[in-house]
Amino acid sequence: MSDRNDLRWARRVQQDLIRRLYASDAKGIQDEELVNEVGYAMYARCESIRIATEAHFGRAACPLCKSVIQRAGWSKEELLVCDCGWQLTWDEYHTSYRRKQLVGGKAFPMFTEFLDLWPKQRTYRDKLLAIDRLIHALHVDAQHGFARPGACNLIECTMREALSLLHELAYGDLSTPGVAETRTAYQSTIAAMGARRRELEERRPPTAGPMAG
């Protein structure tokens, strides 16, 4: 039987790495090495999220040949067997990603969009904008989500740290063209969502008081 160590999951992206990229860009520095380091770290983590999430919902990927193994149910003893010869129990597969924030939840489409977008980017600007698009999408999710924000799946942070990090990223007059516009657009989205939530709360009927006796 194959070893569970065949299953390798990319670690979450370090907060400081993301901070350094935005701080550098705000000074007008186009650091190709840094943008690639951040982008590929995000890509690797998103790919791990994709694989773990699909396995969680029934389509486990063989770590050796990448073939999909259809899982029958949630039995711990179920043996996942690939045509290439790799095999493992579902319990061991599940244990390999459990408690590692790898199941994407409602943020899953954001991660798969980045997986499609990142490999197509060639210039520093395009790479930064692809990173920034995902960062801001996660910002909206962290601002108005009701469960663990998707930022915690991608970035090494707690729920409280996620929102703080996304708020404090540096921007300046020398930032790459397009970054400020993306930030403004997402800020408008956050404001609109907040206004809509307040409107719904105001329409909610008051809680009934005790009946008069």
C-alpha positions as CSV (number, residue, x, y, z in Angstrom):
1,M,0.0,0.0,0.0
2,S,1.2,3.5,-0.8
3,D,2.5,5.9,1.9
4,R,0.3,8.9,2.9
5,N,3.5,11.0,2.5
6,D,2.8,10.8,-1.3
7,L,0.2,13.5,-0.6
8,R,1.9,16.8,-0.3
9,W,0.0,20.0,0.3
10,A,1.4,23.5,-0.4
11,R,1.7,25.7,2.7
12,R,-0.3,28.9,3.2
13,V,1.4,32.1,1.9
14,Q,3.3,34.1,4.4
15,Q,1.7,37.5,5.4
16,D,5.1,39.3,5.2
17,L,5.7,38.1,1.6
18,I,2.4,39.8,0.5
19,R,3.2,43.0,2.6
20,R,6.6,43.3,1.0
21,L,5.2,43.0,-2.5
22,Y,2.7,45.8,-2.0
23,A,5.2,48.0,-0.1
24,S,7.7,47.6,-2.9
25,D,5.1,48.3,-5.6
26,A,3.9,51.4,-3.8
27,K,7.4,52.8,-4.1
28,G,7.4,52.2,-7.9
29,I,9.7,49.2,-7.7
30,Q,8.8,46.4,-10.1
31,D,10.4,43.5,-8.4
32,E,10.0,40.6,-10.8
33,E,11.5,38.1,-8.4
34,L,9.1,39.1,-5.6
35,V,6.0,39.1,-7.7
36,N,6.9,35.6,-9.0
37,E,7.6,34.4,-5.5
38,V,4.2,35.6,-4.3
39,G,2.3,34.5,-7.4
40,Y,3.7,31.0,-7.5
41,A,3.2,30.5,-3.8
42,M,-0.4,31.5,-4.2
43,Y,-0.8,29.3,-7.3
44,A,0.7,26.2,-5.4
45,R,-1.7,26.8,-2.5
46,C,-4.7,27.3,-4.8
47,E,-3.9,24.1,-6.5
48,S,-3.7,22.2,-3.2
49,I,-7.1,23.8,-2.2
50,R,-8.5,22.6,-5.5
51,I,-7.3,19.0,-5.1
52,A,-8.3,18.8,-1.4
53,T,-11.8,20.3,-2.0
54,E,-12.5,18.0,-5.0
55,A,-11.4,15.0,-2.9
56,H,-13.6,16.1,0.0
57,F,-16.6,16.0,-2.3
58,G,-15.9,12.7,-3.9
59,R,-13.2,13.1,-6.6
60,A,-9.8,12.2,-5.1
61,A,-6.7,12.8,-7.2
62,C,-3.9,10.3,-7.4
63,P,-0.7,12.1,-6.2
64,L,1.5,10.1,-8.7
65,C,-0.3,10.2,-12.0
66,K,-3.0,12.9,-11.2
67,S,-5.9,10.5,-12.3
68,V,-9.2,11.1,-10.5
69,I,-10.4,8.3,-8.3
70,Q,-14.2,8.4,-7.7
71,R,-14.9,7.9,-4.0
72,A,-18.0,5.9,-3.1
73,G,-18.8,7.4,0.3
74,W,-17.4,8.4,3.7
75,S,-16.3,5.0,4.9
76,K,-12.9,5.3,6.6
77,E,-12.0,1.8,5.3
78,E,-12.8,2.5,1.7
79,L,-9.7,1.9,-0.4
80,L,-8.9,4.4,-3.1
81,V,-7.2,2.5,-5.9
82,C,-5.6,4.1,-9.0
83,D,-4.9,2.3,-12.3
84,C,-1.2,3.3,-11.9
85,G,-1.0,1.1,-8.8
86,W,-1.2,3.8,-6.1
87,Q,-3.7,3.1,-3.3
88,L,-4.7,4.5,0.1
89,T,-7.6,4.3,2.5
90,W,-10.0,7.2,2.4
91,D,-9.3,7.8,6.2
92,E,-5.6,8.3,5.5
93,Y,-6.3,10.5,2.5
94,H,-8.7,12.6,4.5
95,T,-6.3,12.8,7.5
96,S,-3.6,14.2,5.2
97,Y,-5.5,17.5,4.6
98,R,-7.7,17.7,7.7
99,R,-7.3,20.9,9.8
100,K,-5.1,22.5,7.2
101,Q,-7.7,24.9,5.8
102,L,-7.6,23.2,2.4
103,V,-11.3,22.8,1.8
104,G,-12.2,26.0,-0.2
105,G,-15.8,26.5,0.8
106,K,-17.6,29.5,-0.7
107,A,-14.3,31.0,-1.7
108,F,-13.5,28.0,-3.9
109,P,-14.4,29.8,-7.3
110,M,-11.9,32.6,-6.4
111,F,-9.1,30.1,-6.1
112,T,-9.9,28.2,-9.3
113,E,-10.2,31.6,-11.2
114,F,-6.6,32.4,-10.1
115,L,-5.4,28.9,-11.2
116,D,-6.8,29.7,-14.7
117,L,-5.5,33.3,-14.7
118,W,-2.0,33.1,-13.3
119,P,-0.2,30.9,-16.0
120,K,-1.3,33.3,-18.7
121,Q,0.4,36.4,-17.2
122,R,3.7,37.5,-18.7
123,T,4.5,41.0,-17.6
124,Y,5.1,42.3,-14.0
125,R,2.0,44.4,-14.3
126,D,-0.3,41.6,-15.4
127,K,1.1,39.3,-12.7
128,L,0.5,41.9,-10.0
129,L,-3.0,42.6,-11.1
130,A,-3.8,38.9,-11.1
131,I,-2.6,38.7,-7.5
132,D,-4.4,41.9,-6.6
133,R,-7.7,40.6,-8.0
134,L,-7.6,37.5,-5.8
135,I,-6.5,39.6,-2.7
136,H,-9.4,42.0,-3.1
137,A,-11.9,39.2,-3.8
138,L,-10.8,37.7,-0.5
139,H,-11.1,41.1,1.1
140,V,-14.8,41.3,0.2
141,D,-15.3,37.8,1.6
142,A,-13.5,38.6,4.8
143,Q,-15.4,41.9,5.3
144,H,-18.9,40.4,4.8
145,G,-18.5,36.6,5.2
146,F,-20.3,34.8,8.0
147,A,-17.9,31.9,8.1
148,R,-14.1,31.5,8.1
149,P,-12.9,33.9,5.4
150,G,-11.2,32.4,2.3
151,A,-8.1,34.5,3.1
152,C,-7.4,32.0,5.9
153,N,-7.3,29.2,3.3
154,L,-4.7,31.1,1.3
155,I,-2.7,33.2,3.8
156,E,-1.0,32.2,7.0
157,C,-3.3,34.2,9.3
158,T,-6.1,33.9,11.8
159,M,-9.6,35.2,11.1
160,R,-8.8,38.5,12.9
161,E,-5.5,38.9,11.2
162,A,-7.0,38.3,7.7
163,L,-9.0,41.5,7.7
164,S,-6.2,43.6,9.3
165,L,-3.7,42.4,6.6
166,L,-6.1,43.1,3.8
167,H,-6.8,46.6,5.1
168,E,-3.1,47.6,5.7
169,L,-1.6,46.7,2.3
170,A,0.4,49.6,1.0
171,Y,-0.7,51.7,-2.0
172,G,0.8,54.9,-3.3
173,D,1.0,57.3,-6.3
174,L,3.8,55.1,-7.7
175,S,1.8,51.9,-7.5
176,T,1.3,49.9,-10.7
177,P,-1.4,51.4,-12.9
178,G,-4.6,49.4,-12.4
179,V,-4.0,48.4,-8.8
180,A,-5.7,51.5,-7.3
181,E,-8.6,51.1,-9.6
182,T,-9.1,47.6,-8.5
183,R,-9.0,48.7,-4.9
184,T,-11.6,51.4,-5.5
185,A,-13.9,49.0,-7.3
186,Y,-13.8,46.5,-4.5
187,Q,-14.2,49.2,-1.9
188,S,-17.4,50.2,-3.7
189,T,-18.5,46.6,-3.6
190,I,-17.9,46.4,0.1
191,A,-19.8,49.6,0.7
192,A,-22.7,48.4,-1.4
193,M,-22.9,45.1,0.5
194,G,-22.8,46.9,3.8
195,A,-25.6,49.3,2.8
196,R,-27.7,46.3,1.6
197,R,-27.1,44.5,4.9
198,R,-28.2,47.5,6.9
199,E,-31.3,47.9,4.7
200,L,-32.3,44.3,5.3
201,E,-31.7,44.7,9.0
202,E,-33.9,47.8,9.1
203,R,-36.7,45.9,7.3
204,R,-36.6,43.1,9.8
205,P,-39.7,43.1,12.0
206,P,-39.1,43.9,15.7
207,T,-39.0,41.0,18.1
208,A,-42.4,40.5,19.7
209,G,-42.6,41.5,23.3
210,P,-44.3,39.5,26.1
211,M,-48.1,39.2,25.7
212,A,-50.2,41.5,27.9
213,G,-51.8,39.7,30.8
